[in-house]
């Protein structure tokens, strides 16, 4: 009974946010059509949320307001919208078809525009209550990088750059872009300290990894990013840590009751506690189980100079999984193996392994040497060409061997950014709506250019999942998701596809230009083509959703 109640609760918690989100966006869209139609004197016969059989209805004046069975859309039925119907002369003043073409364009355009301005309103609310943004906190810095040589250190918080106060990482990147090839002064606060340092560096442009941006290049200082390693550890066999019960792949969540987020912090914390027993809170994940096992371990008190003396190191080069039927599986690699050499490269981080495999010429083999139970083993592996989706959403083809490391990133530092006043909130809401609108248009362009895989197209299931997950994350995230989908509806409905608002706008624009509407036959053919296109898109997005849910992609 408890299990049944648990399933019902999880089902309701997933469905309710989706229904609220979709229902509100549909209502807003149809309300735009409704209000402008009434303003121009058009008689509105039906205002419906959903399609199909009416399950609730209420009539007031000329309009029947209803909720219909299929909640995947809505419609406003206006008197005279059927151009084949015979309208009495005295009723033509209420007929949509008999209104001037400019008024008809206004009625049709009102729906998408309501979605746009609703997004502005929602993002204004987000700006006022505060949104989570990436803080200007530096991640792990390699000692050989330009950033390190310029004086930056892991964990630095950027306070000012070029004399301007920095509140978010994106704001800092924008400033680096503006200062391309020019020295920039940066004021930082050291991690876990009140100490400040004034640094100077010269940013350079790099290719923008964000495919949805019109900006091809962004400013960068080599080695400077928000990326940090999580506290997942590799454990040497027979070491003090291994004898205490630690295993490769364990996450250290706290040390002596002190929460810890980044691997780089482990050394200082452990060393500061040397000579006394050290209690650890551990999370351990097992294959096929999404929920980790949590428990405590204790490392006996002793003196040591670094965590390496305890047998702990970064888990970057340890293998977490060997893909079934892969070259690595065939060659004999196993989970827990530690990579110590790939061809002539002695890797110090996972990127060294990845780049070596990616550079495979297509002939011969790759020599991989691993450490297993303290013993070195060598393997000759023939990589295969694989296709997969990268973090930018593009389908990438490259050589792989079928190994997955314990190289797990830690979430970046997150801060809460609030607007100072109502005007600033409105300004931010409008700007973000415009920015996301541009990104949405660019995403269509990237799809046409084949720079983004069509597998990214999601449908109703994807929207439902996003609504559920963001609802769990908090009001701000849920409202942002609502605004982003509203913007997508704004752009999608403006596409010049018959049966969508954009298709009707195209017909009325042609009518305005030529002084007469298109023939019934031409419009019927266009509507049929548009319906086929729309249904095909819906089927394709549903197929993507299903394959994504069941892990087929």
N, C-alpha and C positions, 0 to 999 in steps of 0.2 A: 504493500500500500504506500509506504514511504517513497519507494522508487517511482511509482506511478505519479505521485504528487510532485516529485522532483522533475520528472519529464514534462508534466503539465505546466509547472512553473517556468521552466526553461523555454518551453514553447511559447507561452504567453509573453515572456520577457523579450522574445525575439520578434514576435508578430506585432505587438502593440506599437513599438517605436516605428515600425515600417508603415503601419496603417495611418498613424498620425502624420508622419512625414509625407507620404504620398497623397493622403486625403487633403492635407492643407495646401500642397502645391497645386493639385488639380483645382481645388476651390478657388485659389488666387487667380489661376489662369482663366478659368471660366468666368470669374467675377469681372475680369477686365473686359471680356467680350460683352457681358451682360450690361455693365454700367454705361459703356459707350453706346451700345445699341439703344438703351433707354434714353440716353441723352439726345440722340438724333431722332427720337420718336418712333423707333422700330418696336413693334409688338413682339415681346418675347413669350413664346408659348411654353417652353420647357427649360428648366435649369436643372441638369442632372449631374450628380457625382456618381460615376460608374456607368456601365453599359448593361443592356439586357433587361431582364424583368425588374420592374420597380418593386422594391420591398418596403419602402416608406415614401409617402408622398403627401404634399400639402399644397393646396391651391389658394393663391391670394391674387385678386385682380385677374389679369389675363394669364398669369404665369403659374405653372405647376412646378413646385420645387420637390425634387425627389432624390432618393438614394437608391441606386440600382445594384443588381446582384454582382456584376463583375467590376471590381474596384480598380481597374487598370486604365483609367482615363475618365473623361467626362465630356459633356457637350451642352451647348446652348442652342435650342431650336428656335429659330426666328420665323415669324410669319412672312411668307413670300420668298423663302430661300430656295424654293423649287421653281426654277425659271420656266418650267413647262406648265405650271399651274395657271389657271385662269383667275385673275384677281379682279373683282368688281372695281369700277372706277373710283367709287367713294372710299374704298379700302386701300388703295394704292399708297396713300400717305403713310400707312403703317407697315408697308411691305419693304423688306430688306432689299429685294432685287430692284425696286423702283426708286431707291435712294440714289443720289448723285454718287459717282464712282469714288470721289474723295472721301465721302462719308463711309462707304463700304470698306475702303482701305483702312480708315480709322478704326472701325469695329474689329476687323481682322487683326490689325497690328496691336490692338489693346491687350490681347491675351499674352503674347510673348513679352510685351513691355511691362506688364504687371509682374511677370516672373523676374524680370531684371530689377525693378524697383523693390520688389519684395526681398530679393537678395541683398540690396543696399540696406534695407531696414534691418534684416536679420544680422548682417555683419556689423551694423551700427550697434546693435545690442551686444554683440560679442565684444566689440571694442570697449564698451562701457563696463561690462562685467569682467573683462580681462580675457585675453587669449594666451594659450601656451605657445611660446616661441623659443627658438634655439638661442641660448644665452651665448654671449661672446667669450666663451671659456675655451682655451686651447686644449687640444687633446694630446696624445702621445707625440713627442718630437724625437726624431732620430738624430743622434749626435753629429752625423755627417751632413745634415741638411743646412740650407742657407738660413732657415729660421733659427736653428740652434746657434749658429755662428753669429747671428745678429743679436743674440742675447735672450731670445724667447725660451721659456722652459715649460714643460708639461704642467698643465693645471693653471697657467697664468690666466687671469681675468682681464680682458681689455677694457679699460676705463675710458680712454680718449684716443682718438686718432686724428692727426692733423688739426688738433685743437677742438675737435667736435666730440661731444659726449656720445658714447656708443652704448646702445641698449640691447641690440640683437646681433647675431652673427651675420645675418643677411645685410644689415646696415654697414657692417665692417667691410664685407666683400664689395658692396657698391662703392665704398670710398676707395678701396684698393683699385677698382676698375677705373675710377676717375683719375687716380694718381699714377697711371701706368708709366713705368720708366722714370718716375720722379721720386726722390727720397720722401719718405713719410715718417713722421715722428709718432710713436705709439707709447702711451702711458699704460702700464700694466700693474696689476696687484698680484703678488706671488701667492701661490696656493697655500691655504692654511696659515696666512700671515697678513699682518697689516702693512708689510713692507711694499713699497712701490718702486718701480724702475722705469726710466725713460729710455726707450730704445729707438733705433732708426733702421729702416730697411727700404729696399727698392722693389716694389711690386712689378710683376710682368704679367702680360696677358697669356691665358691658356684657353684651350677650347672649352666651351661651356658644356658641362656634362648633362645639363637639363635640356633635353630635346624639345620640350614644350615652350622654350623661351625663344623670342626673336633675336635675342642678344647672342651672337655667335661666340663671343669671348668674354671672359671675366678676369678680374685681377686676382693675383695669387702670389704668395711668398712661399717658395719651395719648402715643403715640410710642415707648413702651418695648416692645420685642419682641426675639426672637432672630434676626429676619430680616436677612440681609445679602446684598449683591450679590456674585456671583462675579466672577472676574477676566477675564470676557469683555469685549473692548474694541471700541469703535467707532473707525474710523480715517478721518480727513479726507483727501480726495483731494489728491494732490501734496504732502502733508506730509512731514516728516522720517521719521515712522514708516512712512508708505506707501512712501517711497523705500527704506527699509530692508527692505521685504518684508512688513510686517504687513498683515493684511486684517481688515475688520470681521467679528466672530464668532470671532476667535482667542482662545484661552485662554492667558493668561500663567501658567505653572506655577511658574517661578522667575526671579529677577533676579540676575545675577552669582552663580549657585549658591545663592541664598537662596530657599527655598520661600515662596510667597505664596498666601494663600487668599482674601483679601477685596479687592474693588476699592478700598475706602477706604484701603488701605495702599499702593497704587501710587504715589501722589503723593509721600509722604515718602521712599520707597525710591529712586525715580527721582531726586528732587532731591538726595538725599544722595550720589548717584553722579555728579552733573553734572560736566562737564569731562573725563570719561574715557569710553572706549568701554564700552557697557553690553551684556552678553550676555544673551539671553533664551531660555528654554526654552519652546517653543510647542506647543500641541495645536490641530489644525485639523480640524474635522469636515466631511465632505462628504456631501451628500444620498445616502441609500441605503446608507451605510457606517456601521455601528455603531462600528467601531474608528477612532480618530482618527489622523491623520498627525502624527508628532512630529518636531520638528527644532529647530535653533538659529538665531537671528538676532542680529545685532549692530547697535546704534544708535551712530553715531559720536559721539565726545566733543564736547560743546558746553555752553555755559551757558544755563540756562533757569530760570524761576521756578515752573513747574508743568507737568504732563504735557500740558495743553492746547497749550503751545507746541510740543510734539512732534507734535501732531495726534491725540492720544489723548483719548477721553472714554468715559463709560458707554455701553454698547450698548443701553440701555433702549429708545430711540426708533428704533432701526434694525430694519428688517423682515427676519426670518430666512426667512420662507416666506409665499407667497401661495397660499391654498387654491384648488384647481382648481374651476372653475365658480362661483366666489364673486363677489359684487358688486365686490370689490377687483380681482379678476382681469379682470373685464369692463371696469372703468373704466380699467385700464392701469397699476396699481401694480406695482412690481417688487421682487424681493429686493434688499436693500441700500439701498433708499430710507430716508431719515431723515425722520421726521414732525416738522414744525416748527410746525404749527397745525391744530387741529380746531375748526371753527366759530370762535367767538371766543376759544377757549382756546389759550394758548401752553404746551404741556406741558413739564414738567421731569422727569417720570417716566412710566412706562407706565400707572400707575393713572389718570393724568389723561386719557389717550386712552380707556382702557377705560370709565371712568365717563361720559364724554361720549357715547360710542356707546351705552351701556346706557340713557341717558336719552332716546334718540331717541323721538319721539312716535308714529311710525308713518306720518307723511305727509311728503312733500317729500324732501329729500336732506341729506346731511352734507357740508360742505365740508372737504376734507382737503388741506393743502398740504405738500409734501415737498421735500426737497433731493436731487437726483440728479446725481452728477458735478459738484457745486458749483453747480448751477443750480436755482432754485426752480420747482416745477411744481404746478399746482392741479388738483384733481379733485372732481367732484360724484358722490357715491356714495349709492345707496339701500340701506340695511341691510335684511337679511331676518331673520325670526324663526328662531332655531335652538334645538335641544334637545341638551343634553349633560350629562354627569355632572360635578358640581363636586367640590372636594376633600373635602367632607363626605359624599360618596356619594349626594347627592340629585340628582334629575334637574331641571335648571334650564332654563327657557326665557327667552331674551332676544334682543335685536337684536344681530347681528354683521355685520361686513363681510368677514371671511375673511382676516385678517392675523395672523401669528404673529411676536412680537418676539424679539429676542435678550435679553430680560429674564430672566436665569437666576439663581436664588437659590443662594447657597453653603450647604453643609450647616452646621447649627449646631455649636457646640462640644460635643463629647461627652466625658463623664467616666465612670470606672468606679466604681460604687457597690457596696461590699461590706458585708455584715452584720458587726457587731462580734463577735458570738458566736452559738452554736447557737440559743439562745433567741430572739435578735433575728431570726435567719434563719427560724426556724419562724413567728414572728409575721408577718414580711413575706410569707412564702409563703402563709400563710392569708389575710392581708388582700388580697393581690393576686388570689388565687383568687376571693374573694368579690366584689371589684371587677369583675373580668372577667365573672363570672357575672351580675352586675347589668347590665353593659353588653350582654351577650348577650341577656338578656331584653328590655332596652330596644330593642335592634335589631329584635326581632320586633314590638314595639309600634310602632316607627317605620315598619316595612314596612306594617303594617295601616293606619297613619295616612297612608301615602303620602308621608312625609317623607324616606324613603330609597327609592331606586329598586330594584325587584326584580331589576334587572340585576346588582346586587351579589351575588346568591346564586350561590355557586360550588359545584362538585362535586368529583369525584375528580381531575380534571385541575388544578383550582385548588389543591387540597391538594398534589398532586405538585409543582407549580411552586413553591409556598411552601416545601415541604420542601427542595427542591433549592437554592433561593436562600439560605435561612437557613443551610443546611449549609455553603455556601461562605463565608458571613459569619462563622462561628465557632460554637463549641459553645454559648455562652450564648444566642445568637439561635435556634439550632436547638432547644434545650431549651424556650425560651419558646414557640416555635411549637407544639411538642408539647403543652405544658401548655394553650395556648389551644384547640387542637383537642379535647383531652380534656374541657375545660370545655364546649365546644360539644356534644360527645357526651352529656355529663351533662344539659344542658338539653334537647337534642333528644329524647333517650329518655324524658324525663319528660312530653313533650307527650301529651295525652289522645287519641292517635290509635291505634285498634286496629291490631295487629301490632307496635306499638312497646311498650316496657315501660310507658310511661304509659297505654296503652290497657288493658293487663292490670291495672294498678293501679286504674284506674277501675272495671273489672268487679268486682274483689275488694272495693273500697270500697263499691260498691252492694250487693254480697252481704252485707257486714258490717252495713250499715245496715238492710237489709230482712230479714235472717235467712235468705235463700235466694238461690241464684245466679239470674242471668237465664236465660231459656229458651234452648235450643240455637239456635232459629231467629233470635232477636234477636242472639245473639252471632255467628252466621254472617253475617248481613246487615252487622253492624258491622265484622267482619273484612274483608269484601269492599270496603266503602266505604273502610276504612283502607288496604287494599292499593292501591286506585285512587289515593288521595291521595298515598301514598308514591311510587308509580311515576311519577305526574305530576310530583312534586317532583324526582325523580331525572332525568327527561327534561328538565325545564326547566333544572335546574342544568347538565346536560351541554350543552344548547343554549347557555347563557351562556358556558360554558367554551370551546366551539368558536368562537363568534363573537368572543370576546375574543382567542383565540390568533391568529385570522386577521384581526383588526382590522376586523371588520364593524360593531361597535357604534359 
